[in-house]
Amino acid sequence: MEKQDIDGNTPLHLATISLVLFISFCFITRENA
């Protein structure tokens, strides 16, 4: 049960982290530009 829960949540966490980093990178780039 735990393994199934982890497998289901991991992709979501990775997508969320990637999205946050991408937005932050774009925001910082625009600020520095």
matplotlib code that plots the C-alpha trace (Angstrom):
import matplotlib.pyplot as plt

x = [0.0, 2.8, 4.8, 1.7, 1.1, 4.7, 4.7, 1.5, 2.8, 6.4, 5.6, 3.3, 6.0, 8.6, 6.2, 5.4, 9.1, 10.0, 7.2, 8.2, 11.8, 10.9, 8.6, 11.3, 14.0, 11.9, 11.0, 14.6, 15.7, 13.1, 14.2, 17.9, 17.3]
y = [0.0, 2.4, 1.6, 2.2, 5.5, 6.6, 5.6, 7.7, 10.8, 10.9, 12.0, 14.7, 16.0, 16.0, 17.8, 20.4, 21.0, 21.3, 23.7, 25.9, 25.9, 26.8, 29.7, 30.9, 30.7, 32.7, 35.3, 35.8, 35.9, 38.6, 40.6, 40.5, 41.2]
z = [0.0, 0.9, -2.2, -4.4, -2.7, -3.2, -6.9, -7.3, -5.6, -6.9, -10.4, -9.1, -6.7, -9.6, -11.9, -9.2, -8.3, -12.0, -12.6, -9.6, -10.6, -14.2, -13.1, -10.7, -13.4, -15.9, -13.3, -12.3, -15.9, -16.6, -13.5, -14.6, -18.2]

ax = plt.figure().add_subplot(projection="3d")
ax.plot(x, y, z, "-o")
ax.set_aspect("equal")
plt.show()
